[in-house]
């Protein structure tokens, strides 16, 4: 299982989802001048492999 995060950004036409997958993913938050790495969010956790990961 790989780490994921789902972020909803408010845009003119409404809320738009943005998916981030894997420990290398970084969520840019320009509104507050920050970046959030999934590796930091999930630091110290391990993820069991999924069947679909073996197919990739």
mmCIF file as gemmi writes it, N, C-alpha and C atoms, coordinates in Angstrom:
data_model
loop_
_atom_site.group_PDB
_atom_site.id
_atom_site.type_symbol
_atom_site.label_atom_id
_atom_site.label_alt_id
_atom_site.label_comp_id
_atom_site.label_asym_id
_atom_site.label_entity_id
_atom_site.label_seq_id
_atom_site.pdbx_PDB_ins_code
_atom_site.Cartn_x
_atom_site.Cartn_y
_atom_site.Cartn_z
_atom_site.occupancy
_atom_site.B_iso_or_equiv
_atom_site.pdbx_formal_charge
_atom_site.auth_seq_id
_atom_site.auth_asym_id
_atom_site.pdbx_PDB_model_num
ATOM 1 N N . UNK Axp A 1 ? 0.855 -1.176 0 1 0 ? 1 A 1
ATOM 2 C CA . UNK Axp A 1 ? 0 0 0 1 0 ? 1 A 1
ATOM 3 C C . UNK Axp A 1 ? 0.897 1.235 0 1 0 ? 1 A 1
ATOM 4 N N . UNK Axp A 2 ? 0.643 2.163 -0.88 1 0 ? 2 A 1
ATOM 5 C CA . UNK Axp A 2 ? 1.415 3.4 -0.963 1 0 ? 2 A 1
ATOM 6 C C . UNK Axp A 2 ? 0.644 4.53 -0.287 1 0 ? 2 A 1
ATOM 7 N N . UNK Axp A 3 ? 1.346 5.471 0.305 1 0 ? 3 A 1
ATOM 8 C CA . UNK Axp A 3 ? 0.661 6.597 0.941 1 0 ? 3 A 1
ATOM 9 C C . UNK Axp A 3 ? 0.019 7.512 -0.105 1 0 ? 3 A 1
ATOM 10 N N . UNK Axp A 4 ? -1.12 8.027 0.254 1 0 ? 4 A 1
ATOM 11 C CA . UNK Axp A 4 ? -1.832 8.969 -0.626 1 0 ? 4 A 1
ATOM 12 C C . UNK Axp A 4 ? -2.396 10.109 0.209 1 0 ? 4 A 1
ATOM 13 N N . UNK Axp A 5 ? -2.63 11.223 -0.467 1 0 ? 5 A 1
ATOM 14 C CA . UNK Axp A 5 ? -3.308 12.358 0.151 1 0 ? 5 A 1
ATOM 15 C C . UNK Axp A 5 ? -4.212 12.973 -0.905 1 0 ? 5 A 1
ATOM 16 N N . UNK Axp A 6 ? -5.373 13.37 -0.502 1 0 ? 6 A 1
ATOM 17 C CA . UNK Axp A 6 ? -6.325 14.007 -1.402 1 0 ? 6 A 1
ATOM 18 C C . UNK Axp A 6 ? -6.553 15.428 -0.899 1 0 ? 6 A 1
ATOM 19 N N . UNK Axp A 7 ? -6.27 16.39 -1.767 1 0 ? 7 A 1
ATOM 20 C CA . UNK Axp A 7 ? -6.392 17.801 -1.425 1 0 ? 7 A 1
ATOM 21 C C . UNK Axp A 7 ? -7.488 18.419 -2.283 1 0 ? 7 A 1
ATOM 22 N N . UNK Axp A 8 ? -8.349 19.205 -1.675 1 0 ? 8 A 1
ATOM 23 C CA . UNK Axp A 8 ? -9.375 19.936 -2.417 1 0 ? 8 A 1
ATOM 24 C C . UNK Axp A 8 ? -8.988 21.409 -2.433 1 0 ? 8 A 1
ATOM 25 N N . UNK Axp A 9 ? -8.852 21.943 -3.647 1 0 ? 9 A 1
ATOM 26 C CA . UNK Axp A 9 ? -8.533 23.362 -3.806 1 0 ? 9 A 1
ATOM 27 C C . UNK Axp A 9 ? -9.778 24.092 -4.298 1 0 ? 9 A 1
ATOM 28 N N . UNK Axp A 10 ? -10.021 25.255 -3.726 1 0 ? 10 A 1
ATOM 29 C CA . UNK Axp A 10 ? -11.163 26.069 -4.16 1 0 ? 10 A 1
ATOM 30 C C . UNK Axp A 10 ? -10.745 26.881 -5.376 1 0 ? 10 A 1
ATOM 31 N N . UNK Axp A 11 ? -11.484 26.735 -6.445 1 0 ? 11 A 1
ATOM 32 C CA . UNK Axp A 11 ? -11.24 27.466 -7.681 1 0 ? 11 A 1
ATOM 33 C C . UNK Axp A 11 ? -12.534 28.168 -8.086 1 0 ? 11 A 1
ATOM 34 N N . UNK Axp A 12 ? -12.473 28.965 -9.134 1 0 ? 12 A 1
ATOM 35 C CA . UNK Axp A 12 ? -13.633 29.748 -9.573 1 0 ? 12 A 1
ATOM 36 C C . UNK Axp A 12 ? -14.863 28.873 -9.828 1 0 ? 12 A 1
ATOM 37 N N . UNK Axp A 13 ? -14.644 27.686 -10.381 1 0 ? 13 A 1
ATOM 38 C CA . UNK Axp A 13 ? -15.771 26.798 -10.703 1 0 ? 13 A 1
ATOM 39 C C . UNK Axp A 13 ? -16.135 25.843 -9.567 1 0 ? 13 A 1
ATOM 40 N N . UNK Axp A 14 ? -15.514 26.012 -8.409 1 0 ? 14 A 1
ATOM 41 C CA . UNK Axp A 14 ? -15.831 25.163 -7.261 1 0 ? 14 A 1
ATOM 42 C C . UNK Axp A 14 ? -14.596 24.441 -6.745 1 0 ? 14 A 1
ATOM 43 N N . UNK Axp A 15 ? -14.822 23.416 -5.96 1 0 ? 15 A 1
ATOM 44 C CA . UNK Axp A 15 ? -13.74 22.653 -5.356 1 0 ? 15 A 1
ATOM 45 C C . UNK Axp A 15 ? -13.211 21.622 -6.335 1 0 ? 15 A 1
ATOM 46 N N . UNK Axp A 16 ? -11.882 21.593 -6.497 1 0 ? 16 A 1
ATOM 47 C CA . UNK Axp A 16 ? -11.235 20.649 -7.416 1 0 ? 16 A 1
ATOM 48 C C . UNK Axp A 16 ? -10.315 19.731 -6.612 1 0 ? 16 A 1
ATOM 49 N N . UNK Axp A 17 ? -10.521 18.4 -6.722 1 0 ? 17 A 1
ATOM 50 C CA . UNK Axp A 17 ? -9.66 17.474 -5.99 1 0 ? 17 A 1
ATOM 51 C C . UNK Axp A 17 ? -8.313 17.298 -6.699 1 0 ? 17 A 1
ATOM 52 N N . UNK Axp A 18 ? -7.285 17.093 -5.915 1 0 ? 18 A 1
ATOM 53 C CA . UNK Axp A 18 ? -5.951 16.823 -6.445 1 0 ? 18 A 1
ATOM 54 C C . UNK Axp A 18 ? -5.368 15.669 -5.628 1 0 ? 18 A 1
ATOM 55 N N . UNK Axp A 19 ? -4.961 14.606 -6.317 1 0 ? 19 A 1
ATOM 56 C CA . UNK Axp A 19 ? -4.458 13.403 -5.665 1 0 ? 19 A 1
ATOM 57 C C . UNK Axp A 19 ? -2.934 13.397 -5.672 1 0 ? 19 A 1
ATOM 58 N N . UNK Axp A 20 ? -2.349 13.056 -4.541 1 0 ? 20 A 1
ATOM 59 C CA . UNK Axp A 20 ? -0.898 12.921 -4.401 1 0 ? 20 A 1
ATOM 60 C C . UNK Axp A 20 ? -0.616 11.503 -3.958 1 0 ? 20 A 1
ATOM 61 N N . UNK Axp A 21 ? 0.291 10.827 -4.658 1 0 ? 21 A 1
ATOM 62 C CA . UNK Axp A 21 ? 0.598 9.431 -4.358 1 0 ? 21 A 1
ATOM 63 C C . UNK Axp A 21 ? 2.095 9.216 -4.191 1 0 ? 21 A 1
ATOM 64 N N . UNK Axp A 22 ? 2.453 8.418 -3.205 1 0 ? 22 A 1
ATOM 65 C CA . UNK Axp A 22 ? 3.838 8.034 -2.998 1 0 ? 22 A 1
ATOM 66 C C . UNK Axp A 22 ? 4.58 8.966 -2.063 1 0 ? 22 A 1
ATOM 67 N N . UNK Axp A 23 ? 5.609 8.436 -1.435 1 0 ? 23 A 1
ATOM 68 C CA . UNK Axp A 23 ? 6.378 9.214 -0.474 1 0 ? 23 A 1
ATOM 69 C C . UNK Axp A 23 ? 7.149 10.357 -1.117 1 0 ? 23 A 1
ATOM 70 N N . UNK Axp A 24 ? 7.379 10.286 -2.423 1 0 ? 24 A 1
ATOM 71 C CA . UNK Axp A 24 ? 8.109 11.35 -3.114 1 0 ? 24 A 1
ATOM 72 C C . UNK Axp A 24 ? 7.218 12.549 -3.461 1 0 ? 24 A 1
ATOM 73 N N . UNK Axp A 25 ? 5.912 12.415 -3.294 1 0 ? 25 A 1
ATOM 74 C CA . UNK Axp A 25 ? 4.98 13.493 -3.639 1 0 ? 25 A 1
ATOM 75 C C . UNK Axp A 25 ? 5.11 14.657 -2.655 1 0 ? 25 A 1
ATOM 76 N N . UNK Axp A 26 ? 4.954 15.857 -3.184 1 0 ? 26 A 1
ATOM 77 C CA . UNK Axp A 26 ? 5.012 17.081 -2.373 1 0 ? 26 A 1
ATOM 78 C C . UNK Axp A 26 ? 3.786 17.931 -2.708 1 0 ? 26 A 1
ATOM 79 N N . UNK Axp A 27 ? 3.077 18.354 -1.7 1 0 ? 27 A 1
ATOM 80 C CA . UNK Axp A 27 ? 1.902 19.2 -1.874 1 0 ? 27 A 1
ATOM 81 C C . UNK Axp A 27 ? 2.333 20.652 -1.754 1 0 ? 27 A 1
ATOM 82 N N . UNK Axp A 28 ? 2.173 21.399 -2.831 1 0 ? 28 A 1
ATOM 83 C CA . UNK Axp A 28 ? 2.499 22.829 -2.813 1 0 ? 28 A 1
ATOM 84 C C . UNK Axp A 28 ? 1.302 23.603 -2.266 1 0 ? 28 A 1
ATOM 85 N N . UNK Axp A 29 ? 1.574 24.472 -1.321 1 0 ? 29 A 1
ATOM 86 C CA . UNK Axp A 29 ? 0.541 25.318 -0.725 1 0 ? 29 A 1
ATOM 87 C C . UNK Axp A 29 ? 0.968 26.779 -0.875 1 0 ? 29 A 1
ATOM 88 N N . UNK Axp A 30 ? 0.898 27.299 -2.108 1 0 ? 30 A 1
ATOM 89 C CA . UNK Axp A 30 ? 1.407 28.648 -2.365 1 0 ? 30 A 1
ATOM 90 C C . UNK Axp A 30 ? 0.659 29.751 -1.609 1 0 ? 30 A 1
ATOM 91 N N . UNK Axp A 31 ? -0.579 29.495 -1.261 1 0 ? 31 A 1
ATOM 92 C CA . UNK Axp A 31 ? -1.36 30.503 -0.545 1 0 ? 31 A 1
ATOM 93 C C . UNK Axp A 31 ? -0.735 30.87 0.806 1 0 ? 31 A 1
ATOM 94 N N . UNK Axp A 32 ? -0.029 29.921 1.384 1 0 ? 32 A 1
ATOM 95 C CA . UNK Axp A 32 ? 0.615 30.172 2.674 1 0 ? 32 A 1
ATOM 96 C C . UNK Axp A 32 ? 2.138 30.047 2.585 1 0 ? 32 A 1
ATOM 97 N N . UNK Axp A 33 ? 2.649 29.911 1.353 1 0 ? 33 A 1
ATOM 98 C CA . UNK Axp A 33 ? 4.087 29.832 1.147 1 0 ? 33 A 1
ATOM 99 C C . UNK Axp A 33 ? 4.725 28.594 1.726 1 0 ? 33 A 1
ATOM 100 N N . UNK Axp A 34 ? 4.046 27.452 1.593 1 0 ? 34 A 1
ATOM 101 C CA . UNK Axp A 34 ? 4.554 26.215 2.187 1 0 ? 34 A 1
ATOM 102 C C . UNK Axp A 34 ? 4.495 25.049 1.208 1 0 ? 34 A 1
ATOM 103 N N . UNK Axp A 35 ? 5.272 24.042 1.519 1 0 ? 35 A 1
ATOM 104 C CA . UNK Axp A 35 ? 5.249 22.775 0.79 1 0 ? 35 A 1
ATOM 105 C C . UNK Axp A 35 ? 5.188 21.667 1.833 1 0 ? 35 A 1
ATOM 106 N N . UNK Axp A 36 ? 4.397 20.646 1.566 1 0 ? 36 A 1
ATOM 107 C CA . UNK Axp A 36 ? 4.212 19.56 2.511 1 0 ? 36 A 1
ATOM 108 C C . UNK Axp A 36 ? 4.525 18.247 1.816 1 0 ? 36 A 1
ATOM 109 N N . UNK Axp A 37 ? 5.584 17.583 2.247 1 0 ? 37 A 1
ATOM 110 C CA . UNK Axp A 37 ? 5.999 16.317 1.643 1 0 ? 37 A 1
ATOM 111 C C . UNK Axp A 37 ? 5.255 15.16 2.301 1 0 ? 37 A 1
ATOM 112 N N . UNK Axp A 38 ? 4.756 14.238 1.483 1 0 ? 38 A 1
ATOM 113 C CA . UNK Axp A 38 ? 4.095 13.068 2.043 1 0 ? 38 A 1
ATOM 114 C C . UNK Axp A 38 ? 5.062 12.261 2.896 1 0 ? 38 A 1
ATOM 115 N N . UNK Axp A 39 ? 6.352 12.293 2.565 1 0 ? 39 A 1
ATOM 116 C CA . UNK Axp A 39 ? 7.351 11.592 3.374 1 0 ? 39 A 1
ATOM 117 C C . UNK Axp A 39 ? 7.347 12.121 4.811 1 0 ? 39 A 1
ATOM 118 N N . UNK Axp A 40 ? 7.073 13.408 4.994 1 0 ? 40 A 1
ATOM 119 C CA . UNK Axp A 40 ? 7.003 13.99 6.336 1 0 ? 40 A 1
ATOM 120 C C . UNK Axp A 40 ? 5.704 13.612 7.042 1 0 ? 40 A 1
ATOM 121 N N . UNK Axp A 41 ? 4.612 13.617 6.29 1 0 ? 41 A 1
ATOM 122 C CA . UNK Axp A 41 ? 3.31 13.261 6.875 1 0 ? 41 A 1
ATOM 123 C C . UNK Axp A 41 ? 3.336 11.829 7.396 1 0 ? 41 A 1
ATOM 124 N N . UNK Axp A 42 ? 3.918 10.921 6.598 1 0 ? 42 A 1
ATOM 125 C CA . UNK Axp A 42 ? 3.897 9.502 6.912 1 0 ? 42 A 1
ATOM 126 C C . UNK Axp A 42 ? 5.205 9.014 7.528 1 0 ? 42 A 1
ATOM 127 N N . UNK Axp A 43 ? 6.046 9.922 8.035 1 0 ? 43 A 1
ATOM 128 C CA . UNK Axp A 43 ? 7.321 9.555 8.623 1 0 ? 43 A 1
ATOM 129 C C . UNK Axp A 43 ? 7.126 8.534 9.743 1 0 ? 43 A 1
ATOM 130 N N . UNK Axp A 44 ? 7.897 7.456 9.693 1 0 ? 44 A 1
ATOM 131 C CA . UNK Axp A 44 ? 7.835 6.431 10.733 1 0 ? 44 A 1
ATOM 132 C C . UNK Axp A 44 ? 6.836 5.323 10.469 1 0 ? 44 A 1
ATOM 133 N N . UNK Axp A 45 ? 6.034 5.448 9.427 1 0 ? 45 A 1
ATOM 134 C CA . UNK Axp A 45 ? 5.055 4.415 9.091 1 0 ? 45 A 1
ATOM 135 C C . UNK Axp A 45 ? 5.583 3.534 7.968 1 0 ? 45 A 1
ATOM 136 N N . UNK Axp A 46 ? 5.177 2.287 7.969 1 0 ? 46 A 1
ATOM 137 C CA . UNK Axp A 46 ? 5.517 1.386 6.869 1 0 ? 46 A 1
ATOM 138 C C . UNK Axp A 46 ? 4.229 0.969 6.176 1 0 ? 46 A 1
ATOM 139 N N . UNK Axp A 47 ? 4.356 0.642 4.913 1 0 ? 47 A 1
ATOM 140 C CA . UNK Axp A 47 ? 3.19 0.287 4.112 1 0 ? 47 A 1
ATOM 141 C C . UNK Axp A 47 ? 3.387 -1.092 3.504 1 0 ? 47 A 1
ATOM 142 N N . UNK Axp A 48 ? 2.408 -1.956 3.714 1 0 ? 48 A 1
ATOM 143 C CA . UNK Axp A 48 ? 2.465 -3.299 3.141 1 0 ? 48 A 1
ATOM 144 C C . UNK Axp A 48 ? 2.257 -3.212 1.638 1 0 ? 48 A 1
ATOM 145 N N . UNK Axp A 49 ? 2.945 -4.056 0.865 1 0 ? 49 A 1
ATOM 146 C CA . UNK Axp A 49 ? 2.748 -4.028 -0.587 1 0 ? 49 A 1
ATOM 147 C C . UNK Axp A 49 ? 1.332 -4.479 -0.951 1 0 ? 49 A 1
ATOM 148 N N . UNK Axp A 50 ? 0.802 -3.867 -2.012 1 0 ? 50 A 1
ATOM 149 C CA . UNK Axp A 50 ? -0.517 -4.264 -2.529 1 0 ? 50 A 1
ATOM 150 C C . UNK Axp A 50 ? -0.313 -5.118 -3.755 1 0 ? 50 A 1
ATOM 151 N N . UNK Axp A 51 ? -1.298 -5.897 -4.091 1 0 ? 51 A 1
ATOM 152 C CA . UNK Axp A 51 ? -1.23 -6.717 -5.297 1 0 ? 51 A 1
ATOM 153 C C . UNK Axp A 51 ? -1.055 -5.843 -6.516 1 0 ? 51 A 1
ATOM 154 N N . UNK Axp A 52 ? -1.728 -4.702 -6.578 1 0 ? 52 A 1
ATOM 155 C CA . UNK Axp A 52 ? -1.63 -3.824 -7.736 1 0 ? 52 A 1
ATOM 156 C C . UNK Axp A 52 ? -0.244 -3.189 -7.858 1 0 ? 52 A 1
ATOM 157 N N . UNK Axp A 53 ? 0.487 -3.042 -6.736 1 0 ? 53 A 1
ATOM 158 C CA . UNK Axp A 53 ? 1.841 -2.501 -6.785 1 0 ? 53 A 1
ATOM 159 C C . UNK Axp A 53 ? 2.774 -3.454 -7.536 1 0 ? 53 A 1
ATOM 160 N N . UNK Axp A 54 ? 2.556 -4.731 -7.4 1 0 ? 54 A 1
ATOM 161 C CA . UNK Axp A 54 ? 3.4 -5.737 -8.066 1 0 ? 54 A 1
ATOM 162 C C . UNK Axp A 54 ? 3.16 -5.734 -9.583 1 0 ? 54 A 1
ATOM 163 N N . UNK Axp A 55 ? 1.983 -5.301 -10.01 1 0 ? 55 A 1
ATOM 164 C CA . UNK Axp A 55 ? 1.635 -5.301 -11.437 1 0 ? 55 A 1
ATOM 165 C C . UNK Axp A 55 ? 2.298 -4.126 -12.149 1 0 ? 55 A 1
ATOM 166 N N . UNK Axp A 56 ? 2.539 -3.03 -11.459 1 0 ? 56 A 1
ATOM 167 C CA . UNK Axp A 56 ? 3.099 -1.823 -12.078 1 0 ? 56 A 1
ATOM 168 C C . UNK Axp A 56 ? 4.495 -2.025 -12.573 1 0 ? 56 A 1
